[in-house]
Amino acid sequence: ASLRPPRPGAGLGLPARPPPLQPAPRAALPLLGPAASGAPGLPPLGDMEFAELIKTPRVDNVVLHRPFYPAVEGTLCLTGHHLILSSRQDNTEELWLLHSNIDAIDKRFVGPLGTIIIKCKDFRIIQLDIPGMEECLNIASSIEALSTLDSITLMYPFFYRPMFAVTEDGWHSFLPEQEFELHSAATSEWRLSYVNKEFAVCPSYPPIVVVPSSVDDEALRKVAAFRHGGRFPVLSYYHKKNGMVIMRSGQPLTGTNGRRCKEDEKLINATLRAGKRGYIVDTRALNVAQQARAKGGGFEQEAHYPQWRRIHKSIERYHVLQESLIRLVEACNDQTHNMDRWLGKLEASNWLTHVKEILTTACLAAQCVDREGASILIHGTEGTDSTLQVTSLAQIILEPRSRTIRGFEALVEREWLQAGHPFQQRCAQSAYCSSRQKWEAPVFLLFLDCVWQILRQFPCSFEFNENFLILLFEHAYASQFGTFLGNNESERCKLKLQQKTMSLWSWVNRPSELSRLTNPLFEANNLVIWPSVAPQSLQLWEGIFLRWNRSSRYLDEAYEEMVNIMEYNKELQAKVNVLRRQLAELETEDGPQASP
Amino acid sequence: MTQPGAGRLTPALAGSVSSAGLLFGTLSGGLVADVSSGWSTSVEQVKLLDRFSTSNKSLTGTLYLTATHLLFIDSHQKETWILHHHIASVEKLALTTSGCPLVIQCKNFRIVHFIVPRERDCHDIYNSLLQLSKQAKYEDLYAFSYNPKQNDSERLQGWQLIDLAEEYKRMGVPNSNWHLSDANREYKVRKLSKPIIVGSSKFRSKGRFPVLSYYHQEKEIQSRHIWIICFLFFKNQAAICRCSQPLSGFSARCLEDEHLLQAISKANPVNHYMYVVDTRPKHRMQSWWATQKDIGRIIVRISSKIWNDEKIRESDEKKRLNAMANRAAGKGYENEDNYSNIRFQFVGIENIHVMRSSLQKLLEVSGTKGLSVNDFYSGLENSGWLRHIKAVMDAAIFLARVLIEKDWISFGHKFSERCGHLDGDAKEVSPVFTQFLECVWHLTEQFPQAFEFNEAFLLQIHEHIHSCQFGNFLGNCQKEREELKLKEKTYSLWPFLLDEQKKYLNPLYSSKSQKFAVLEPNTVSFNFKFWRNMYHQFDRTLHPRQSLFNIIMNMNEQNKQLEEDIKDLESKMKQYKKKQADGVLTKELLHSVHPESSTLKDSLCFKEQTLLPVNDALRTIEGSNPADNRYSEYAEEFSKSEPAVVSLEYGVARMTC
């Protein structure tokens, strides 16, 4: 059976206030009045900035409908960042919804009663019945305006005041220097380079990158000019077992006339052992890579990179993925589909095909490194999407640390945030939005889905459970934390996120949160874990896609039972140990008496 | 271990080529008499191909033929046992350079692909298997020769086990493995149920009419079992003979049962409705109702019997009948009053022939090498298998609203025909029982705590439906079973399962909770998934590498051991203190406490998990190491896209700690 960790709130009352997304009511209260304006040095809060957007701040007798729960009547309030519905009868019945979580709204009227259907980026759909046409229209247009604020600095993270004690500042939890030491202490072949300190060499790279020791910063600048977006090859993963590495970059700018760059060749050759070959995994199909030459891009020519074998694996990007997500969510939301239609739609969405493609490529990369003993360079076009999916999944397969909670956080930090995955663009909209922009794509969600697939196949090898992956998905799309704002380090620096917002990791890495995200079955193992990528082994991620479409009560309860069994085991073991010790003490105390 | 009996044979043979030869020596002459010429007991240098490898990866070993099994022992001394009765088809493919390929498909969804170096040998094996896998008489089935070294009284006990268990159940003794402890609760549920009549359309041989079966309040578990099974097996149930003998024909004999119905109606004065359930898909059903008015009439009559509406006039009857036909044709009632006690329910369950070909299609798809996600799902869709499963579930939910899922033991299923035990009419073979197990599995997926048994239990039963190793599933109805003297000549499966019940227990089972009294399964399409662990139970590379359930099961075991340890330690402490008080102390006392309970040392990590809790040779997976297929899969994609690239098919990842 597929046991899933229960999602808080999913089983009780309103599911709408899972801790990660909605702060406790008290924590959010400051938003309601300027009196609470935050600490010195922080931007002035208050709904003043949003006042003109909120046409009607409050409506009574609004009825909330959600699947699997009885309707709730209450008062609807709009604040600058939240939609709040609280029932008068019972204080616990409160819905807090971040405006930024709203993907699309529909409204319709039956007489004086207006209905707003709110579709969220986490795929939830709720319905509000609002008495009075004017109120309804006002609320709808306010929500629309507030959920599509175009200035990042107006987003909630800039206003959010944590009500928990910050024991560890997540902004400093995964510094590149520390990470470098952890990963590369075993070798002197790699060094930290500060060449991108001012983001001048590559705007989408962090200030500090890891490069071969034998290549100087001057050469890096030249290589950057030869690679798409200035993304010169950098170290992604060092395999301690055999010293092989995974590198990533943007495509080489060979163009139609076969431009080459000696420094580039030297740089990647520097990672090869004598007489050894490496592999270049291009995440585009060969014909796509060939077409890219016409636009100045291209791929590494055999003639110039004789020590490298190139493999093309086609991983989709952009609107193809977004369309896939839209179709999948649509299929999951329709409970009336008969079996044929459901299977047909699931197939037509191609979502699991993408999962398989990505996983297969990641396995291949891991196989090159671990089995073949070869270093590998991965890139697609920009090197900010499919490239990162492959490099990060390969690390999940190869490196035990990345299967721990902190290790996975470090991986997300390193391979996604610092590596310049444009979260702001990719996660601007989710499955319900009608205005489809080219740059929107569920690249990160696909990565999480792939991790989930591996987690399902190795349920004891991960320190975290499904909740952790779901949490990351939610926060990538809408959050009170600044972690996923901006498209790269350069933008985050300019936004001063570290000073002005709270890091997601500060919140997650507290014992109270961690307990919810920890897999009770976890037992560390130092092995490479090879998942099956056969279609029969891949499954729809129900915890994400069917989350709001069916009750998970029985699965949650079974999960709790499992946790109880594991905890009972710990208790018993502790008790046995105590008893043994006591007995041993008795023996030593009495030993002298007994021995004569 | 999975095949309890064969499991006992194995230790004598384990790992040893020569001892396997011994077994062959013990054959009863008649069985393989026709095979003898030119056929030696073993063939060497046989290759076992990896089913999913497109690069023809294989293991080399020796193939043995015994009276009951086909045995392959590879160079790593891993044994693959195939029971002859499990063999569904043997196919000899065109000769290749490396030898003659032989493909064996089994009823438990194992598929093995051998390459025999000499065509002559291959031909001999082929012919032998053809004969051995299809027995013409019951007496040739394995069950009749299988001897688990039980004495007669043990054998008898084994056969009585289930009846005894029923007794326990009635007494509410919560000891059985089969959910028998919930009797009271079930009675309660059953009181709420309404009499239901299942009209079904099994057109078997000429003029045989649909089956009618009742659901009534008789406090006999037996009847409930039968009822439950019969609706799951709907139209194949020409013989729901055990509880309701007269029901083999509808129009001819149903009137004889009216006293039964009357009894029901007396017992249930509160029942106001009779449900007419038609399990056929609508397109078939509508035309059928139009032509079968006499059956409609009978239903009307029965319904009037049930509600003591004896004085029904001819005109009323006609009215009702017409109305019913209209309703059946989808036209609806004109006047509810006249027939308000008849409710129709139509569920589109296809006949056994459709089911059979559906499963065949499913297996074809899932057996494809290098399968893409899209091909898999379109194949899944085209096979219609999950559609049928959903239809059966929908029907079950409508009809039952009782604990159907917990009943699996006594039923009047035509096992021998449906499972093709004997060489008979291929058209009568159908996977209905597999479907039933799959429905149960889907329920266990939705309600992980509601079932005392686990997936392995379902798989094990499925295994033995076809194994013919035990007498339980032989014969088509009780009468035939009695004639075969199964109880004297064969053994019952249940005691063997009971012996191993630990393996089949669901560690998360919640026995106390009342919340599972009535399951309300969700039958929205997205809840139905491909049952990989059934249809790929031998393709271990497709399975999760760590099994959640096994780990929890081990943990439960460990907890029990720890509880024991604690008791032990506490009593020793007590003793110690007492002795201390007495001033007497013996050292041995301390030494007798084992310092580290062995259970504590067990690591959870990478316990080689098995679906069926076995570790002996019977369940050996083809392909020595489970890890290698995964490699080949990536590698195949690798070489496909870039033929120039050296194949990355490397050794094998060690998945042990």
Chai-1 contact restraints between the chains, C-beta under 6 A:
chainA,res_idxA,chainB,res_idxB,connection_type,confidence,min_distance_angstrom,max_distance_angstrom,comment,restraint_id
A,A1,B,E445,contact,1.0,0.0,6.0,A-B,restraint_1
A,A1,B,P448,contact,1.0,0.0,6.0,A-B,restraint_2
A,R309,B,V645,contact,1.0,0.0,6.0,A-B,restraint_3
A,I311,B,E642,contact,1.0,0.0,6.0,A-B,restraint_4
A,H312,B,S641,contact,1.0,0.0,6.0,A-B,restraint_5
A,Q335,B,V524,contact,1.0,0.0,6.0,A-B,restraint_6
A,H337,B,S525,contact,1.0,0.0,6.0,A-B,restraint_7
A,M339,B,L386,contact,1.0,0.0,6.0,A-B,restraint_8
A,M339,B,R387,contact,1.0,0.0,6.0,A-B,restraint_9
A,M339,B,K390,contact,1.0,0.0,6.0,A-B,restraint_10
A,M339,B,S525,contact,1.0,0.0,6.0,A-B,restraint_11
A,D340,B,E381,contact,1.0,0.0,6.0,A-B,restraint_12
A,W342,B,S525,contact,1.0,0.0,6.0,A-B,restraint_13
A,W342,B,F526,contact,1.0,0.0,6.0,A-B,restraint_14
A,L343,B,Y377,contact,1.0,0.0,6.0,A-B,restraint_15
A,L343,B,L380,contact,1.0,0.0,6.0,A-B,restraint_16
A,L343,B,E381,contact,1.0,0.0,6.0,A-B,restraint_17
A,G344,B,E381,contact,1.0,0.0,6.0,A-B,restraint_18
A,L346,B,Y377,contact,1.0,0.0,6.0,A-B,restraint_19
A,E347,B,N374,contact,1.0,0.0,6.0,A-B,restraint_20
A,E347,B,Y377,contact,1.0,0.0,6.0,A-B,restraint_21
A,E347,B,S378,contact,1.0,0.0,6.0,A-B,restraint_22
A,L352,B,V373,contact,1.0,0.0,6.0,A-B,restraint_23
A,T353,B,V373,contact,1.0,0.0,6.0,A-B,restraint_24
A,T353,B,N374,contact,1.0,0.0,6.0,A-B,restraint_25
A,K356,B,V373,contact,1.0,0.0,6.0,A-B,restraint_26
A,T360,B,Y634,contact,1.0,0.0,6.0,A-B,restraint_27
A,T360,B,E637,contact,1.0,0.0,6.0,A-B,restraint_28
A,C363,B,Y634,contact,1.0,0.0,6.0,A-B,restraint_29
A,L364,B,Y634,contact,1.0,0.0,6.0,A-B,restraint_30
A,L364,B,F638,contact,1.0,0.0,6.0,A-B,restraint_31
A,Q367,B,Y634,contact,1.0,0.0,6.0,A-B,restraint_32
A,Q367,B,L648,contact,1.0,0.0,6.0,A-B,restraint_33
A,R371,B,Y650,contact,1.0,0.0,6.0,A-B,restraint_34
A,E372,B,L648,contact,1.0,0.0,6.0,A-B,restraint_35
A,Q457,B,P544,contact,1.0,0.0,6.0,A-B,restraint_36
A,Q457,B,R545,contact,1.0,0.0,6.0,A-B,restraint_37
A,F458,B,R545,contact,1.0,0.0,6.0,A-B,restraint_38
A,F458,B,Q546,contact,1.0,0.0,6.0,A-B,restraint_39
A,P459,B,Q546,contact,1.0,0.0,6.0,A-B,restraint_40
A,P459,B,L548,contact,1.0,0.0,6.0,A-B,restraint_41
A,C460,B,Q546,contact,1.0,0.0,6.0,A-B,restraint_42
A,C460,B,L604,contact,1.0,0.0,6.0,A-B,restraint_43
A,L521,B,I551,contact,1.0,0.0,6.0,A-B,restraint_44
A,E523,B,L604,contact,1.0,0.0,6.0,A-B,restraint_45
A,E523,B,C605,contact,1.0,0.0,6.0,A-B,restraint_46
A,N525,B,C605,contact,1.0,0.0,6.0,A-B,restraint_47
A,W530,B,R630,contact,1.0,0.0,6.0,A-B,restraint_48
A,W530,B,A653,contact,1.0,0.0,6.0,A-B,restraint_49
A,S532,B,T541,contact,1.0,0.0,6.0,A-B,restraint_50
A,S532,B,L542,contact,1.0,0.0,6.0,A-B,restraint_51
A,S532,B,R630,contact,1.0,0.0,6.0,A-B,restraint_52
A,A534,B,L542,contact,1.0,0.0,6.0,A-B,restraint_53
A,P535,B,L371,contact,1.0,0.0,6.0,A-B,restraint_54
A,P535,B,V373,contact,1.0,0.0,6.0,A-B,restraint_55
A,P535,B,F376,contact,1.0,0.0,6.0,A-B,restraint_56
A,Q536,B,R532,contact,1.0,0.0,6.0,A-B,restraint_57
A,Q536,B,H536,contact,1.0,0.0,6.0,A-B,restraint_58
A,Q536,B,L542,contact,1.0,0.0,6.0,A-B,restraint_59
A,S537,B,L542,contact,1.0,0.0,6.0,A-B,restraint_60
A,L546,B,F526,contact,1.0,0.0,6.0,A-B,restraint_61
A,R550,B,N522,contact,1.0,0.0,6.0,A-B,restraint_62
A,Y554,B,F447,contact,1.0,0.0,6.0,A-B,restraint_63
A,A558,B,P448,contact,1.0,0.0,6.0,A-B,restraint_64
A,A558,B,Q449,contact,1.0,0.0,6.0,A-B,restraint_65
A,A558,B,L508,contact,1.0,0.0,6.0,A-B,restraint_66
A,E561,B,L508,contact,1.0,0.0,6.0,A-B,restraint_67
A,M562,B,I552,contact,1.0,0.0,6.0,A-B,restraint_68
A,I565,B,I552,contact,1.0,0.0,6.0,A-B,restraint_69
A,I565,B,M555,contact,1.0,0.0,6.0,A-B,restraint_70
A,Y568,B,N559,contact,1.0,0.0,6.0,A-B,restraint_71
A,N569,B,M555,contact,1.0,0.0,6.0,A-B,restraint_72
A,N569,B,N559,contact,1.0,0.0,6.0,A-B,restraint_73
A,L572,B,N559,contact,1.0,0.0,6.0,A-B,restraint_74
A,L572,B,L562,contact,1.0,0.0,6.0,A-B,restraint_75
A,K575,B,I566,contact,1.0,0.0,6.0,A-B,restraint_76
A,V576,B,L562,contact,1.0,0.0,6.0,A-B,restraint_77
A,V576,B,D565,contact,1.0,0.0,6.0,A-B,restraint_78
A,V576,B,I566,contact,1.0,0.0,6.0,A-B,restraint_79
A,L579,B,L569,contact,1.0,0.0,6.0,A-B,restraint_80
A,L583,B,M573,contact,1.0,0.0,6.0,A-B,restraint_81
A,L586,B,Y576,contact,1.0,0.0,6.0,A-B,restraint_82
A,E587,B,L590,contact,1.0,0.0,6.0,A-B,restraint_83
A,D590,B,L585,contact,1.0,0.0,6.0,A-B,restraint_84
A,A594,B,L585,contact,1.0,0.0,6.0,A-B,restraint_85
